[in-house]
């Protein structure tokens, strides 16, 4: 089984290392110092699930040098979807599955015009990690799930084979017939968390305990549920209560990747989070006043300090 990890950062490296250890033929598409370190010293994953070292590592910054693969696990930031999608065309053959692992809800839609509907699945990542030094990734938490599915709902052979390989690699590969439901269920929590965290620059415990700020979270969540249902996604009837329960159970020190990017002066994924809710609200004539407010307040930071 040939697998390319496209965007070998904190998320992609964790999946790729586990799959490589299980015997898959894995190539990491990376760049810069991280790529150089992997080529020289291998890839080290450390953290709450233990330590894994992959050495030697197959890694390159040139997808054309890899050739056609069975799976491309697509882990780039949302602003790089089109650029990276175009760059990986040499990886894609008649049976290749490209599996987006972004936190938004539209990466698969954006890849289809570039790579073709038959190549693109949908999916989302449930794992947390970050590059702490070139060639070294720290994983936070013991959970590790790769969720994916065919857009037509079919239980294809390629999906089943990947689920089996994930199990062999020691983590959950969840092949979902209605994959947009888990994609949206994750998005429901991301929109309020990323927006209010970035607005306040405070950890979850601070704004969760403040009644006015928590009402912002709840209102953004309700708006996100409304536009998701308008899009035809069969979200469960208890979606609001379920997500609120998840947010209340998370550790008080939790900070989102979007807020961390903002604090570092980097670009942020706001247009595909609260901005996406605003866009879909307009499409379906659904009021989204809270997401409008959050989007407008954070908009000056979209392009980072260079803006």
C-alpha positions in Angstrom: 0.0 0.0 0.0 1.5 3.3 -1.1 0.6 6.3 0.9 1.6 10.0 0.6 1.3 12.3 3.6 0.6 15.7 2.0 1.5 18.4 4.5 3.8 16.6 6.9 3.1 18.7 10.0 2.0 17.8 13.4 -1.1 15.9 12.2 0.2 14.2 9.1 3.4 13.0 10.6 1.6 11.2 13.4 -0.6 9.2 11.0 2.3 8.6 8.6 4.7 7.3 11.2 2.1 4.8 12.6 1.3 3.6 9.0 5.0 3.3 8.1 5.7 1.3 11.3 2.8 -1.0 10.3 4.5 -1.7 6.9 2.9 0.7 4.5 5.1 2.4 1.9 4.8 6.0 3.2 6.3 9.1 1.7 6.1 12.4 3.5 5.6 15.6 1.4 7.4 18.3 3.5 9.7 21.2 3.1 12.4 23.3 4.7 14.2 22.4 7.9 11.6 19.7 8.8 12.2 17.9 5.5 16.0 18.1 5.9 15.9 16.8 9.5 13.7 13.8 8.5 16.0 12.9 5.7 19.1 13.1 8.0 17.8 11.8 11.3 14.4 10.2 10.6 11.1 11.2 12.2 10.4 11.0 15.9 6.9 11.1 17.4 6.8 11.5 21.2 4.0 12.3 23.7 1.0 10.7 25.3 0.9 7.6 23.1 4.5 6.8 23.6 7.5 7.2 21.2 7.9 6.1 17.6 11.0 6.7 15.5 10.9 6.1 11.8 14.3 5.8 10.2 15.1 6.0 7.4 12.2 8.2 6.1 11.0 8.6 2.6 10.5 12.4 2.3 10.5 14.9 -0.5 9.2 18.4 -1.5 8.5 17.2 -5.0 5.3 15.1 -5.5 6.3 14.3 -9.0 9.2 12.3 -7.7 6.9 10.0 -5.8 4.6 8.8 -8.6 1.1 7.4 -8.3 0.0 6.4 -4.8 -3.0 4.5 -3.4 -3.8 7.2 -0.8 -2.9 10.8 -0.3 -3.7 11.9 3.2 -4.1 15.6 2.7 -3.2 17.6 5.8 -2.3 21.1 4.5 -3.8 24.3 6.0 -7.1 25.4 4.5 -5.6 28.4 2.7 -3.2 26.0 0.8 -5.9 23.6 -0.5 -6.0 24.7 -4.1 -2.2 25.2 -4.4 -1.4 21.8 -2.8 -4.2 20.1 -4.7 -2.7 21.2 -8.0 0.8 20.2 -6.9 -0.2 16.6 -6.1 -1.7 15.8 -9.4 1.3 13.5 -10.2 0.3 11.4 -7.1 -3.2 10.7 -8.5 -4.0 7.7 -10.7 -7.3 6.0 -11.6 -7.7 4.4 -8.2 -6.1 6.9 -5.9 -8.0 8.2 -2.9 -7.2 11.8 -1.8 -8.5 12.2 1.8 -8.8 15.7 3.2 -8.1 16.0 6.9 -8.8 19.7 7.4 -11.0 21.2 10.1 -13.4 22.9 7.8 -16.3 21.4 5.8 -15.4 22.3 2.2 -11.9 21.0 1.4 -13.4 18.1 -0.6 -15.5 20.5 -2.7 -12.5 22.6 -3.5 -10.4 19.6 -4.5 -12.9 18.0 -6.9 -12.5 20.6 -9.7 -8.7 20.0 -9.5 -8.4 16.3 -9.1 -11.8 14.9 -10.3 -14.7 13.6 -8.2 -13.6 10.0 -8.4 -10.3 10.8 -6.6 -11.7 12.8 -3.7 -13.1 11.4 -0.5 -14.1 13.4 2.5 -12.7 13.1 6.0 -11.5 14.8 9.2 -8.7 14.2 11.7 -9.1 13.5 15.4 -5.5 13.7 16.7 -3.5 16.5 18.2 0.2 17.2 17.6 2.7 19.9 16.7 6.3 20.1 15.4 8.5 21.0 18.4 11.7 20.8 16.5 12.6 19.8 12.9 11.9 16.1 12.5 10.2 15.9 16.0 6.5 15.9 16.6 4.8 15.9 20.0 1.4 14.2 20.3 -1.0 15.5 22.9 -3.6 13.1 24.2 -4.0 9.4 23.5 -6.8 9.6 21.0 -6.0 9.0 17.3 -8.8 8.6 14.8 -8.7 9.0 11.0 -12.3 9.5 9.7 -13.0 9.1 6.0 -15.7 8.1 3.5 -16.8 8.1 -0.1 -18.9 11.1 -1.2 -21.5 8.8 -2.8 -21.8 6.8 0.4 -20.5 3.6 -1.1 -18.5 1.2 1.1 -15.6 0.9 -1.5 -12.8 -1.6 -1.4 -10.2 1.2 -1.1 -12.0 2.6 2.0 -12.2 -0.9 3.6 -8.5 -1.5 2.9 -7.4 1.7 4.5 -9.5 1.0 7.6 -7.8 -2.4 7.9 -4.3 -0.7 7.5 -5.2 1.8 10.2 -6.2 -1.0 12.6 -2.9 -2.7 11.9 -1.1 0.6 12.7 -2.8 0.7 16.1 -5.3 3.5 15.6 -8.9 3.9 14.6 -9.6 4.2 10.9 -13.3 5.0 10.7 -14.8 4.4 7.2 -18.1 6.2 7.3 -21.0 5.8 4.8 -22.3 9.2 5.7 -19.0 10.9 6.2 -20.2 14.5 6.1 -22.0 14.0 9.5 -18.8 13.5 11.5 -17.1 16.2 9.4 -19.8 18.6 10.4 -20.0 17.4 14.0 -16.4 18.3 14.5 -17.0 21.7 12.7 -19.8 22.5 15.2 -17.3 22.7 18.0 -14.5 24.3 16.0 -16.5 27.4 15.0 -17.3 28.7 18.6 -14.0 27.5 20.1 -11.7 29.0 17.4 -13.7 32.2 17.2 -14.1 33.1 20.9 -10.7 31.8 21.8 -9.1 34.0 19.2 -11.3 37.0 20.1 -10.4 36.8 23.8 -6.9 35.3 23.5 -7.8 33.5 26.6 -7.9 29.7 27.3 -11.2 27.8 27.3 -11.6 27.9 31.1 -11.7 31.7 31.1 -14.4 32.2 28.5 -16.4 29.1 29.5 -16.9 30.5 33.0 -17.9 34.0 31.8 -21.7 34.1 31.1 -21.6 36.7 28.4 -18.7 35.0 26.5 -20.3 31.5 26.9 -23.5 32.9 25.3 -21.4 33.9 22.3 -20.2 30.3 22.1 -23.8 28.9 22.3 -25.1 31.4 19.7 -22.3 30.6 17.2 -23.0 26.9 17.7 -26.7 27.3 17.1 -26.0 29.2 13.9 -23.6 26.6 12.7 -26.1 23.8 13.3 -28.7 25.8 11.4 -26.6 26.2 8.3 -25.4 22.6 8.4 -29.0 21.4 8.4 -29.8 23.8 5.5 -27.0 22.2 3.6 -28.7 18.9 4.0 -26.4 17.3 6.6 -28.5 15.1 8.9 -27.1 16.4 12.2 -28.6 14.6 15.2 -31.5 16.2 17.1 -29.3 16.6 20.2 -26.4 18.1 18.4 -26.5 21.3 20.4 -26.5 19.6 23.8 -23.9 17.0 22.7 -21.4 19.7 21.5 -22.0 21.9 24.6 -21.2 18.8 26.7 -18.0 18.2 24.8 -16.9 21.9 25.3 -17.7 21.7 29.0 -15.6 18.6 29.4 -12.5 19.9 27.7 -9.5 21.0 29.8 -9.6 24.6 30.9 -6.1 25.3 29.5 -7.3 24.4 25.9 -6.1 26.8 23.2 -7.2 26.4 19.5 -4.7 26.2 16.6 -6.3 29.3 15.1 -5.7 31.3 18.2 -2.1 30.0 18.5 -1.6 31.0 14.8 -3.0 34.5 15.6 -0.8 34.9 18.6 2.3 34.0 16.5 1.3 36.5 13.8 0.6 33.8 11.3 -2.4 33.5 8.9 -5.6 32.2 10.4 -8.3 29.9 9.0 -11.1 32.3 9.9 -12.7 32.4 6.4 -13.3 28.7 6.5 -14.7 28.6 10.1 -16.9 31.5 11.2 -16.6 33.0 7.7 -18.0 29.8 6.2 -21.0 30.0 8.5 -21.6 33.6 7.3 -21.3 32.5 3.7 -23.8 29.6 4.1 -26.1 31.8 6.1 -26.3 34.2 3.1 -26.8 31.3 0.7 -29.8 29.9 2.7 -31.1 33.2 4.0 -30.4 32.2 7.6 -29.4 35.0 10.0 -26.0 34.5 11.5 -25.4 37.6 13.6 -23.0 36.1 16.1 -20.8 34.6 13.5 -21.0 37.8 11.5 -19.7 39.7 14.6 -16.9 37.2 15.3 -15.8 37.1 11.6 -15.8 40.9 11.4 -13.9 41.4 14.6 -11.2 38.9 13.6 -11.0 39.7 9.9 -8.0 42.1 10.3 -5.9 39.2 11.4 -6.7 36.8 8.5 -3.3 37.3 6.8 -1.3 37.6 10.0 1.1 40.4 10.8 1.8 41.1 7.2 -1.8 42.4 6.8 
